[in-house]
Amino acid sequence: MLNKVDIIPEGIFYNSAKTIETIQKTSEINSRVTSNQTKGQFLASGVVFPHEDIILRSLKIVKENPSVAKLKEDFRIIEVKHEEFTEGIEITFNHHLKILQPSQITMAAIADTYKNKYNIDIYIITSKITDSLFNLVQQLDNSSKIGVILKDYEGHFIPVIFSKCDDKLSIVALDGIRIKPSIYDLIEDIYVKSIQKHGGNKCRLLYAGGNRQKDGYSCINDAFIILKDALRKPNLINELFANSEIKHDCNDKTNIDYQVNIAEFPKSLYKSVQNKQFLDELSPEELQMPLKEVTSTSTKLATKTLKTHLDKYNCSIIAHKLSIIYGPKNIITRCDKKWVVNFYLQIKGYRMLVKAFKAIDDGSGKVNQERADALMKKYVNPSF
């Protein structure tokens, strides 16, 4: 989750009180519209969402199993400090899709689903982070690569990759809202301890991210999507280090100087980016970048481009903006404008739940608690 100081005015915002029943009613209306209209159109707001059937299935799962996820309203109040005044901004969008925030039960089920489908390892660490990470680093085998989703002090979740090759440890942090959140201090402690034990030439740390996520509750979904794609790209880590800048720092506890590499968030992982500025700055060549996906059930490469992906998940939304400049006399302005929003991150949350729920389904649409507990033990705060 984000603090209001972490959000900039071009974020994407939603405000909705629509229930499952009203969404289903809208779906029934959709089925009666003319055939040239796109399935998935939420007629009340004129917004077209792909995968409406999966969204409805996911909402049904949440309704019958409240422990698997929360549905969050994306209404935001942003405080922007200018040189001479402070501005408060409220923005909403006129669509009716809530943000699905998976619980730890669902996070464990997603990790298990990705393990079975892609043979990748993703773990969730929310407590005793320093000890867990240090034990993890010590146990990494050569040629191993795993993803870890860390929960920081503010409830925000951050994707991190730990890999080891030729006895060299690489740590790559891919935070979605800022370059260096508070939890990076813990990561740097682990980095420095590893330097002390193995030498500076055997360890390296890189940050690549910053402000790609703009809604307030999709950090968990973002972390899974980023790690799922990043862990399957064989040369990504070396490419990031090769195209990075070096920043020197010092650990306050040990007075050991060390270097941190800083890189841009890779364009190959732009599928979930919500930051409109990031997307607007993509060149025609970058938009034609092929996105290749390999599943465990097929060796065929289904090739699509970043542009075709964004064309599928981009929706044009009316944004309602209220701006208040605080002072002796508050200055209030209102305006509406069309905004193109990439909904992949939100819709993928619903899709992940539908697929992952199979791992904990008791056969009647309810959570099998014994199976859920076993997956929690395996993937959430595991003993490394």
Stockholm file with secondary structure:
# STOCKHOLM 1.0

chainA/1-384         MLNKVDIIPEGIFYNSAKTIETIQKTSEINSRVTSNQTKGQFLASGVVFPHEDIILRSLKIVKENPSVAKLKEDFRIIEVKHEEFTEGIEITFNHHLKILQPSQITMAAIADTYKNKYNIDIYIITSKITDSLFNLVQQLDNSSKIGVILKDYEGHFIPVIFSKCDDKLSIVALDGIRIKPSIYDLIEDIYVKSIQKHGGNKCRLLYAGGNRQKDGYSCINDAFIILKDALRKPNLINELFANSEIKHDCNDKTNIDYQVNIAEFPKSLYKSVQNKQFLDELSPEELQMPLKEVTSTSTKLATKTLKTHLDKYNCSIIAHKLSIIYGPKNIITRCDKKWVVNFYLQIKGYRMLVKAFKAIDDGSGKVNQERADALMKKYVNPSF
#=GR chainA/1-384 SS CCCGGGCCTTCCCCCCCCCHHHHHHHHHHHHHSCTTSCTTEETTTTEECSCHHHHHHHHHHHHHCGGGEEEECCCEEEEEECSSCEEEEEEEESCCCCEEEECHHHHHHHHHHHHHHHCCCEEEECSSHHHHHHHHHHHCCTTEEEEEEEECTTSCEEEEEEEEETTEEEEEECCSSCSSCTTHHHHHHHHHHHHHHHCGGGEEEEEECCSCCCSSSCHHHHHHHHHHHHTTCTTHHHHHHHTCEEEEEECTTTCCEEEEEEECCCGGGGGGCCCHHHHHTCCHHHHTCEEEEEETTEEEEEEEEHHHHHHHHEEEEEEEEEEEEESSSCEEEEEEEEEEEECHHHHHHHHHHHHHGGGTBCSSSSBCHHHHHHHHHHHBSCCC
#=GC SS_cons         CCCGGGCCTTCCCCCCCCCHHHHHHHHHHHHHSCTTSCTTEETTTTEECSCHHHHHHHHHHHHHCGGGEEEECCCEEEEEECSSCEEEEEEEESCCCCEEEECHHHHHHHHHHHHHHHCCCEEEECSSHHHHHHHHHHHCCTTEEEEEEEECTTSCEEEEEEEEETTEEEEEECCSSCSSCTTHHHHHHHHHHHHHHHCGGGEEEEEECCSCCCSSSCHHHHHHHHHHHHTTCTTHHHHHHHTCEEEEEECTTTCCEEEEEEECCCGGGGGGCCCHHHHHTCCHHHHTCEEEEEETTEEEEEEEEHHHHHHHHEEEEEEEEEEEEESSSCEEEEEEEEEEEECHHHHHHHHHHHHHGGGTBCSSSSBCHHHHHHHHHHHBSCCC
//
